[in-house]
Structures are given as structure tokens and as C-alpha cells.
């Protein structure tokens, strides 16, 4: 049986979303100025409202919390890298630890 799945996120920046999707190897299409439809990956066929940050999916498409968590993780990384760049902080390396956490090493001066 199909169930709609709606999740509130802080994903509201289209440029950062594009960076996150590229890193996560997820494609999307724009449906107007404020709506994104994911076309590949674990959120394929889910819709993101950039104005509210709300992602709406369906269990029939296999949308799960883990699929969303991956996108949120990559979005957080893109947001952090953008802020580092804005402040002149250089990211020296990127790795992923044994628990799947992204680790960024930065030079602050």
C-alpha cells in the first residue's frame, strides 16, 4: 500500500542543492522556480519545495529516511564548503570515516 512521506528539511538553496546532488550522483529537474523533482537516486520521483524545504515522496518509490539522510549530508557539506569559501578558509582534505561521516580538514590561517 502506498503512503505519502513528507519530511521537513532546511534544503532551500538551489545552488547548494545542485552541488550536493552532483556529489551524491543524483539528478533532478526544475519544475518552476521553487520546485525540484529528483530524477535519479534514492529520492527519484520525490519533490522538493525550495521555499519551505519540504520533501514529499511515496513509499511505492522506495523513499526512506536513509535516502533523505544521504542528500542532507551532502547538502550540509556543500553549505559548509560555501561558508568556508566565503570566509577564506581553505579545505585541505576530505575523507569519510568508518561510520560514514564526512570529515573535512581545514586551514584557518
C-alpha positions in Angstrom: 0.0 0.0 0.0 1.3 3.4 -1.0 2.0 6.0 1.7 3.0 9.6 1.2 6.1 10.6 3.0 6.7 14.2 3.8 9.8 15.5 5.6 10.8 19.0 6.7 14.4 20.0 5.8 16.5 23.1 5.6 17.3 22.5 1.9 16.3 25.8 0.4 19.3 26.9 -1.7 19.2 25.7 -5.3 22.9 26.2 -5.9 23.9 24.3 -2.8 21.4 21.6 -3.7 22.9 21.3 -7.2 26.4 20.8 -5.6 25.0 18.2 -3.2 23.3 16.3 -6.0 26.4 16.3 -8.1 28.5 14.9 -5.2 25.7 12.3 -4.4 25.4 11.4 -8.1 21.7 12.4 -8.1 20.0 14.2 -10.9 17.0 16.5 -10.7 14.8 18.7 -12.9 13.3 22.0 -12.1 9.5 22.4 -12.1 9.2 26.1 -11.9 11.3 28.4 -9.9 10.8 26.8 -6.4 10.2 23.1 -7.1 12.6 20.3 -7.7 11.8 16.8 -8.8 14.6 14.2 -8.2 15.1 12.0 -11.3 17.6 9.5 -10.0 19.0 8.1 -6.8 17.1 7.0 -3.7 14.7 10.0 -3.9 13.8 9.5 -7.5 10.3 10.9 -8.1 10.3 12.8 -4.8 9.6 16.5 -4.9 11.4 19.3 -3.0 9.7 22.7 -2.3 12.7 25.1 -2.1 10.6 27.7 -0.4 9.6 25.5 2.6 12.4 22.8 2.4 9.6 20.2 2.4 10.4 16.9 0.5 7.4 14.8 -0.5 7.7 11.3 -1.6 5.9 7.9 -1.7 6.8 4.6 -0.2 5.9 2.9 -3.5 9.0 4.5 -4.9 11.1 3.3 -2.0 11.6 6.7 -0.4 13.1 6.2 3.0 14.8 8.2 5.7 18.2 6.8 4.8 17.8 8.1 1.2 17.0 11.5 2.6 19.8 11.4 5.1 22.4 11.0 2.3 21.1 14.0 0.5 21.0 16.1 3.7 24.6 15.0 4.5 25.8 16.2 1.0 23.8 19.4 1.3 25.4 20.1 4.7 28.8 19.5 3.2 28.1 21.9 0.3 26.8 24.5 2.7 29.9 24.2 4.9 32.2 24.4 1.9 30.4 27.5 0.7 30.7 29.2 4.1 34.4 28.3 4.3 35.0 29.8 0.9 33.1 32.9 1.9 35.4 33.3 5.0 38.6 32.5 3.1 39.1 29.2 4.9 40.8 26.6 2.8 39.7 22.9 2.9 42.8 20.8 2.7 41.3 17.3 2.6 38.1 15.4 2.6 37.5 11.8 3.9 34.7 9.6 5.0 35.2 7.8 8.4 34.1 4.2 9.1 30.7 5.4 10.3 30.1 7.2 7.0 30.7 10.7 8.4 32.3 13.3 6.1 35.5 14.7 7.6 36.8 18.0 6.2 40.3 19.2 7.3 40.6 23.0 7.1 43.4 25.5 7.3 42.3 28.6 9.2 45.2 30.9 8.5 
